[in-house]
Amino acid sequence: MSGNVPSTQFSLAPRAISGARWRLIGRRRRRAQARSPARTFDSYWQAPEDVDSGYRSFSAYYRANYLPHLPRDRAARILVVSCGPGYLVSLLAQVGYSNVTGIDSDPGKIEHARHRDLACEVAEAFPFLEARQVAQFDVIIPEQELNHLTVDETIDFLKLCRGALRPGGRVIVYAMNGANPLVGSEHRAQH
């Protein structure tokens, strides 16, 4: 693995989706999460048992794989989806980003972030973004969670991101490659 996460700026052609279609998408998404509650999109977390040690150990990973793709403007508005205890949010604050929000659907994880005075809140990704379909974020980082969505859910999620991004904004995505001969079997096993 190269260690670098490619930054992806994307453009999805606007398409009208009826209210009935959005309700169907929402019901399908909730059913998918209900079948696998331990692996929901909003709160999938691989971290050390000692939560506090993760703030140090994950720092080098985030520095190498995310910081090079972030805007130079330290006032950029950044949303970290499925932030867990706020490891990435913490690093971004340390390097001077002043307008970062993290969301996670697990209150226990958010409690760790709040003990460190990090701007993290309990929220589910899809409803959070559905309520923010006004261009307001410069960057949205869904951590590794896109790997746990169906193709349709991924498309829906990216459309919601597009609606919440300012012009020129970006989504920084980490994606597992199941075809990689060195780590592919591990990635497939995580599903």
LINQUIRA-V718378 format. One record per run of one state. SS is the DSSP state (a for helix, b for strand, c for the rest). FROM is the first residue (numbers start at 1). LEN is the number of residues. Records with the same first field share a line. If there is no record, write none. Layout:
SS = FROM-LEN / FROM-LEN
This chain:
c = 1-6 / 9-10 / 36-1 / 40-1 / 44-7 / 66-1 / 70-7 / 82-5 / 95-4 / 105-2 / 116-4 / 123-2 / 131-6 / 142-3 / 149-2 / 173-11 / 190-2
b = 7-2 / 77-5 / 99-6 / 120-3 / 137-5 / 165-8
a = 19-17 / 37-3 / 41-3 / 51-15 / 67-3 / 87-8 / 107-9 / 125-6 / 145-4 / 151-14 / 184-6
